[in-house]
Amino acid sequence: MENVPRSSATQPPASAEATLISLEIEGRPYRLELLVGANGDYRAHLNGEPIGFNALLIQSGILSLILDRRVYRCVLLDASGETSIQVGCERFLFRREDQRSLSASRKNRNAGAGSQSVKAPMPGRVIRILVEIGEVVETNQGVIVIEAMKMQNELKTPRAGRVAKIQVAPGATVGANETLIVIE
């Protein structure tokens, strides 16, 4: 995180809507404040320090991010009480602290007790299934590999549990947000 470029703009844009996100990266806690201005521009502060970046919302739930001269495709995944962002082959869980998500988390307080799904973040083709029905899995364990846009992506479990259903087979074509595996 020490090499994150700093933005020269330290003040939030006028009439910005802020979202506070608590992150844990390599065991260290971080607090990200994301501000979206009225004209659609983005500003961010990580632990109070401004971050310089450029972002473009490609479609709902998919963001193109330029940070430190590298381009990242970020896909928002929202599954039964847990929200994560898929960047390349890695999945990062996070918790939002804005008023809307606090209300939603109160409603979903017991959501972890039921089944949860591993869903396709984008259209693609199933390459490999890494688990079997009945297998016990840990949180963030790789369970399936899909190919999308000539890149292979290993999708991970939203929580620990047992594989209840595998709804696809290797070679199958899947759509965005399609349920692939169910964890109980």
Number of C-alpha atoms within 10 A of each C-alpha: 6 4 6 13 14 16 14 9 12 15 10 18 17 11 11 17 14 17 17 18 17 16 18 14 10 6 7 7 10 14 14 20 20 19 21 18 16 12 10 13 13 19 24 25 20 19 13 12 13 21 21 19 17 15 17 14 13 11 9 8 13 18 18 16 18 15 15 13 10 7 12 15 17 20 20 17 22 17 15 16 17 17 16 17 20 21 16 14 14 13 23 16 17 14 17 17 16 13 11 10 13 13 11 11 17 11 11 13 10 11 15 15 9 9 15 24 23 22 23 24 25 17 16 22 22 22 18 16 19 12 16 15 13 13 11 14 20 13 11 16 16 19 20 24 21 26 19 16 9 9 11 17 23 21 25 22 23 27 19 16 18 17 22 18 16 19 10 17 13 13 13 11 14 21 14 11 16 16 18 21 24 20 23 18
